[in-house]
Amino acid sequence: MPQLQPPAEDSFHHGKSGKSELVSSRYAVKIGDIDVMIISDGVLPLPNEMLGYNADPAHLADWVSDMFLPTDTFDWPLNAVVVHSGDQIILLDAGLGMDPDLHLPRAGQLLKRLDAADIDLGSVTDIVLTHLHMDHIGGLVVPGVKEKLRPDLKIHVAAAEVRFWQAPDFSHVHMPEGFPDALRATAKKFLADYGDHLTLFDDMKEIAPGVTARRTGGHTPGHCVIRVASGADALTFAGDAVFAVGFEQPEWFNGFEHDPEEAVRVRVELLKELASTGELLVATHLPFPSLGRVAVTADAFRWVPVFWDY
């Protein structure tokens, strides 16, 4: 089993004191010889119906009540991951960034929290993007960020994802007003700004020793998950393939899924796989620090968070 402890000092530094933050926004774990740090990008308030817009409203209300969540809107967590494998420092997704038109001031915290963890943007050798939704790439289009990144930076993304955003189809999503336009605009700007940094792959790509990206599709056509494996330990960063409600109700459609039926198939297969291996799971919208495992219960699944180990 992975050792839930901070990485060695020569990998991730202890970071700045962070006295302005009462609760830590980062959490470290060792996966064999690979160092992994989960960093919170903040929270994203969204209507509860986004969790399962095809669900019976009463059933959804019961789930929300059972989880002691607000009845109308609650804060979706936003998580990104930094992986140190060999001489590569790899950022998995880049947070929301800034979009003042959507009034989301509690999200887009990744850049300052990377700084608080003493992770210099210029030290990042690779970025892997699970997909090109705004809350996964927005941090890269914040003014001044590109200039801080190294000129030989590689950004890994599935080729199918790039093709999709040339003319994205929003006919099957169920998003609040303003989000489709913001998503289109952010993806367009990202592709224009970083086209010369993109390294595309079809179905699978080894990013670094023990770090592999695999296209799943579903949520978006090029959505991918990233697996970190070393020795007997493994961790999968599932991006948006799994949401908090998706363990008990994997068949519920999330409002951001462009192909909801395929997303359900992907979710079920991934949860079966993770339940079988017993490896760690991290996902963008699971409660920080997001680390846990998947168990099978009756005809559904169960989320088993790890015990924090300080």
C-alpha positions, 0 to 999 in steps of 0.5 A: 500500500502507498505510504501516506506521508510527505515526499522527501525534501529534495522533491517537494519542498515544505513550502511557505508557512501559509499562515493566511490559510487555516486549512492546508490546500495541498496533500502529499503521498508517495506512490512507490518512488514517485512523489504526488501532491494534490492541490486544491484549486478552490471550489465551484458553486453549481446547482445540485441538478447538475449532479444528475439531471436525468435522475428523479428529482426526489431521488436526487434530493434524497441523496443530497439530504443524506450527504448533508449538502445544501438543497439547491447549490453546493461547492464542487471541489476542484483538484489538480495534481503535481507528479515528480517522476525522475527528473520530470515534474508533471502538472495534471490539469491547470485549474479554472484560472480567472473568468470574472463574467461567471462570478466564481471568486473562490475557484482559480486558486491553483497558481498561488497555491503552487507558489505556496508549495514552492513549485515554480511554474518554470520547473514544470516539464510536462502538463497532462490535460484530462480534457479542455474544459475551462476548469482544467485549462483556465490557469494556463490562460491567465495573463503572465502565466505562459511567460513563466513556463519553460520554452520546452514545456510539453502539454499532453492531450488526446488528439480526439480532444483537440479535434472536438474543440474545433467545433464542439457539440453542446447539444447533450449537456445541461449547463447553467447559462453562460458556461457553454460560451465560456468553455468555448472561448477558453478552449479557443484561447488555450489552443491559440496560445499553446498550439506549439507546445501540444504533444498529441496522443491517440489512446495511450501515452507514457508521460514519464516512468510510471506515469501513463495517460489513457483516453477514455472518452465519454465526458468529452471525446478526448477525456483521459485519465492518468495512472501513476504506478511504482513498485506495488503502488498505484494511483489514478487521477480520473479527471471528470470520469467520476463525481461524488454522486457517481459511486452510488448512482453511476448512471446519473448524467452529469451536466457537463458530459457531452456524451452522457451515455458513453460517460456512464459506460466509462464511469462504470468500467473505471470504477470496476477496474479500480475496485478490482485493483484496490489502487488509490483514486483522485478525481477533480471534483471529489472532496479535497484531498480526494484520495480514496479507494473504490469498493463494490456494494450490492449493485453499485460502488462505495467511496472509501476516503483514506485516513489523513496521515500527518 
